[in-house]
Amino acid sequence: MITAFIKMTYAIYYFKDKTVEVGKVDWMRVEDQKETSSKNITQCPNLEDEDGWISVKWERGKKKKDGPAFFPAKVLMLGGKSA
């Protein structure tokens, strides 16, 4: 059996203020990328639950203040090319 590794390229970020954004995976810390990519997600994360939030670097849009800032988000990672 051959198992291909799918490199995660993009993610859907669900922020605590109920906004949803699509962006690059590298906005997360490497540790959070590894943990998130190992989970099998079958539905939208529960945004009311206090567990599972990670800190995401956000550099654009209404969340930007004076440069990059970090915001709590729940993440659904999307695959790209096989590695």
C-alpha positions in Angstrom: 0.0 0.0 0.0 1.4 3.4 -1.0 0.4 6.4 1.1 0.8 9.8 -0.5 1.4 12.8 1.7 -0.9 15.8 0.8 0.7 19.1 1.6 -1.9 21.4 3.0 -1.7 24.8 1.2 -4.8 26.8 2.3 -7.1 26.9 5.3 -10.5 28.1 6.2 -10.2 30.3 9.4 -13.2 30.6 11.7 -12.6 33.5 14.0 -14.3 34.1 17.3 -16.1 37.2 16.0 -17.9 34.8 13.6 -16.1 35.9 10.5 -14.7 33.3 8.1 -11.7 33.8 5.9 -9.7 31.7 3.5 -5.9 32.1 3.6 -2.5 30.4 3.6 -1.6 27.6 6.0 1.6 29.4 6.9 -0.3 31.9 8.9 -0.4 29.3 11.6 2.6 28.2 13.8 4.3 25.0 12.5 3.2 23.1 15.6 -0.5 24.0 15.0 -0.2 23.0 11.3 1.1 19.6 12.3 -1.6 19.0 14.9 -4.4 20.4 12.7 -3.4 18.4 9.6 -3.5 15.1 11.5 -7.2 15.5 12.4 -10.0 14.1 10.2 -12.6 16.9 10.1 -16.1 16.0 8.9 -18.0 19.1 9.8 -17.7 22.8 10.7 -16.0 23.3 14.0 -18.2 24.3 17.0 -17.5 28.0 17.5 -19.2 28.0 20.8 -16.8 25.4 22.3 -13.8 26.9 24.1 -11.5 24.1 23.1 -9.6 23.9 19.8 -8.7 27.6 19.3 -5.3 28.4 17.9 -3.5 31.7 17.4 -3.4 32.9 13.8 -1.2 35.7 12.3 -3.5 38.0 10.4 -2.1 40.7 8.2 -5.0 42.0 6.1 -8.6 43.3 6.2 -10.5 44.7 9.1 -8.5 42.6 11.7 -5.3 44.4 10.8 -4.2 47.2 13.1 -0.6 48.3 13.1 1.0 45.4 11.3 0.5 41.7 11.8 -1.6 40.7 14.8 -2.6 37.3 16.2 -6.2 36.2 16.6 -7.9 33.1 18.0 -9.4 30.9 15.2 -10.5 27.4 14.5 -9.1 26.0 11.3 -10.0 23.6 8.5 -6.9 22.9 6.3 -7.3 22.2 2.6 -4.9 20.0 0.5 -2.8 21.0 -2.4 -0.4 18.9 -4.5 0.8 15.5 -3.3 4.3 15.5 -2.0 
